[in-house]
Amino acid sequence: MSDAPHTPPPDKPSSPSTRARFGALSPTVQATILSIVAMIVFSVVPPSVRALSDTMDATQIVFIRAVFGVIAIGAYLNWSGLYQLKSRQYRIHFIRSTFNFVGMVMWFWALGVVELAKGIAIHFTMPLFITLFAIMFLGERVGPRRLGAMLVGFVGIMIILRPGMIEIGLPELAILGSAALYGGAVILLKIVVREETPLGVTFYTNLFMGVWCLVPTYLYWAPISLDDALPILGLGVCGLFAPFLVAIALKKADASLIAAFDFLRLPFTAVFGFALFGEVPDEFVWIGAAVIFASTYYIARRETKRAGETKSTGDTSK
């Protein structure tokens, strides 16, 4: 037997972790991945709201979502560090949360009435409102191609609503109003995340929404049963996690780019609507949604191209 010392085999180079591989991607690609995951998670919320709306008022559902967010984020921040709640923009937090509160009440109420896929399709207008508000309030300039894309999106709305052919009810109008309010909230979010953490922003949003809900929830409170447990978890976990992903994505890319991925909610929500409630969206919902998506996708492509051109020419009016 040889007395030569045993030389251990050289260590194999360790493969990079998933987090490291993700960090090596460009900010635009990271924002794209985060946005897609966020929209998939978002698709769990509408069927959860529909299930709860059979017995609860919309404000109570919003209140439950807000309380869930405050407790979950507050517990995490208490462990990781309350410094993330430091803010100099409480006024913007309050205004943004007001937009979110009113928009969410309108949205949740409508989801209890209209077909889920149709509601999602109409809510696709939010990126158009974001683009419009970015022009109005963030000083973004718009050229004929982006303006044309917005008009195409408006045509998609008309295909879904078909005014003059079918009755446009209050729920459909509430969804449009909700999309506009959410669009305004995203613009304010884009401003506030420049200096603050996504966790802090999400915490204040839920906190102020919960405050807004206190009085109507007290007046119209309905007892919670064991059957409500699963929808509440779907509403709470997914409703909290998805906006957090969006907040991170907004720190990596423009608001118009993030909003373009909102279309992914439709097929997943349609599956939930069919499996749980027997809903089958008509062809006008799919056609209109496709038109709106084409519009927002083109805007996103222009945003990406414009960002590159701005570095070399400073021209933002394409």
KASULZI-V845097 format. One line per field, one symbol per residue. ss: DSSP state (a for helix, b for strand, c for the rest). burial: b if it has 16 or more other C-alpha atoms within 10 Angstrom, else e. A space follows every 50 residues. Layout:
BEGIN
ss->???
burial->???
END
This chain:
BEGIN
ss->cccccccccccccccccaaaaaaaccaaaaaaaaaaaaaaaaaaaaaaaa aaaccccaaaaaaaaaaaaaaaaaaaaaaacaaaaccccaaaaaaaaaaa aaaaaaaaaaaccccaaaaaaaaccaaaaaaaaaaaaccccccaaaaaaa aaaaaaaaaaacbccbcccaaaaaaaaaaaaaaaaaaaaaaacccccaaa aaaaaaaaaaaaaaaaaaaccccccaaaaaaaaaaaaaaaaaaaaaaaaa ccccaaaaaaaaaaaaaaaaaaaaaaacccccaaaaaaaaaaaaaaaaaa aaaaaaaaaaaaaccccc
burial->eeeeeeeeeeeeeeeeeeeeeeeeeeebebbbbbbbebbbbbbbbbbbbb bbbeebbbbbbbbbbbbbbbeebbeebeeeeeebbeeeeeeebbbbbbbb bbbbbbbbbbbbebbbbbbbbbbbbbbbbbbbbbeeeeeeebeeebbebb ebbbbbbebbbeeeeeeeeebbbbbbbbbbbbbbbbbbbbbbbeebbbbb bbbbbbbbbbebbeeebeeeeeeeeeeeeebbebbbbbbbbbbbbbbbbb bbbbbbbbbbbbbbbbebbbbbbeeeeebeeeebbbbbbbbbbbbbbbbb ebbbebeeeeeeeeebee
END
